[in-house]
Amino acid sequence: MDEALKDAEVIYCKSWAPYSIHEKKRDLIRAGKGDSEEMKKMEKDGLAINATHKDWTVTEAKMKLTKPTYSHLLGKQLPEALYMHCLPADISGLSCKDGEVEQDVFERHRVATYLEAKNKPFVQAAMILITRFDDIVKVLDDMITRGDKRRLD
């Protein structure tokens, strides 16, 4: 991980779990097995995998490996890389014992993270719309023509 962080300008963390765990969780939920023993076992297995990556926590020491960078989001120079997360984050000492990021690092970058995260519902809505309709331009044009009150000006 240290090699990946060396001279980084942005750190964007997510989950330590492999993609296959997320796929299995999705498949179990779709199969109506969200509360099943199989799901509980998969979650336990996922936690065991996560435990092998505790050294991936973004710490003050790891941030020192990064490069000072200018944040366009905040409009200022930063002494280190910009730390971002799509939220919710597992914050060591706050939301859990051993998380993805130390509390001091998260707090220092909280404003930028929250500014970015506010776009999440709109991105999700756009993804739903794009994947459900063949002609998205026509759908949006029809909404405007109708004066649909569900849209924001």
N, C-alpha and C positions, 0 to 999 in steps of 0.2 A: 504494500500500500504506500509506503514511503516513496518509492520510485514514481508511482502515479501522481503523488501530490507535489513532487519537486517542481517548483516554478509554475505550478498551476495558478491560473487567474480566477477560476471559478471551481468550486466544489459543489457538486449536486448529488446529495446522498438520497438513497431510498432504502430498500430492504436488503438485509444480508441473505435472505432466503433465495435459493436458486429459482429460476423461472418455472422449473418443473413443479415446484411446490405450489406456486400460484395457479398453474394450469390444473393441477389435481384438485385444489380447493374449488376453483370455478366449476369443474366437472361434477364434483360432489354436490355442490349447491344446485346446479342445473338438474341433477338426478333426484333432487328432493332429499338429499342425505346431509343437509347442513347441520343437523344435530346428532348424527349417527356416531357410533363407535369408530367407524372408519375415519370420520372427520377428526375425532379426538386423537386418534393414533397419528394421523397425518400432521396435526398441529404439534403434537409431542415430538415427532420426528423433525419437524421444521425448527423447533426450539433447540433441539440437539445440534442441528446443523449451525444455527445461529451462534451457539455457544463456542463453536470452533473459530469464530471470526471476531471475538471480542477485541482483538488487536486492531480492528478496523475502525474503532471509535475515533471520531474526529476530535482530537485533543488540542490543547494549547501548543504542545510540542509539534504536532503534525501541522498546525497552522503556520508555524515558524518556517516550515519547509517551502511554503508557497511564496508567490511573487506579489509584491505590492501591485495594486491594480486600480484603475479608475472605474467607478460604478456609475453607469449612465442612469440606472434606476434611482440611485440616491443623489446623483449629481455631485459626487465628491471623490477625492482620492482616498483609497483605503491602504493601510499599512500591510495588508495581507490579501489573500484571495477572498472573493465573495463567497460566503457559505450560503447555499440555498437548499430548500427541501420542499417537496410538494405537500407535506403535512398529511396526517399528524406525524410528528417526529417522536421517536423514543429518546428522551433526554435523560442522560445519566444523572441520578440524584434528584430528579424532579418527577418524571412520569414512570421511571423504572430504575432499577439498581445499575444495570449495565446497558446503556443505550447506544444509539448511533452517533451521538454527539454529546460532548460535555456541556453542562448548563451554561457556563461562562461564554463558550463559543456561540451557542445558540442565542443567548441573550444579546450578544454584541451584534448579531446579524438578524435579529428578530424583525425589525422594521422592513428590511428588504424582503425577507421571506414572506411576511404577511402581505406586502404590496403585490408580490407575485401570486400568492395563493388566492387573492381575491378574484383572480381571473378563472380559477378552476371550474366554478359552476357554468360559466359561459362557454368554456372550451368543451366541457362534457355535453352541454346542450347542443353545441354545434356538431360534435361527433355523432350524437344520436340522430340529429336531423340529416346529416350527410349520409349516414349509413342506412337510413330508412326510406329515402326518396331518390328516384333516378334523376330528376331535374330540379336540383336545389334552387337554381336561379328562378325558375318558374314558381316554385312554392313560396319563396320570399317575395317575389313580385306580386303574386296573388294576395298575400297577406297585406302588403302595402296598399294595393288597389282596393281591397275590401275595407281598409281602415281598421284592421284587426287590433283590438285593444290589448292583446297579449304581448304586444311588442313595445319596446321602449324607444322614445325619440331621442 
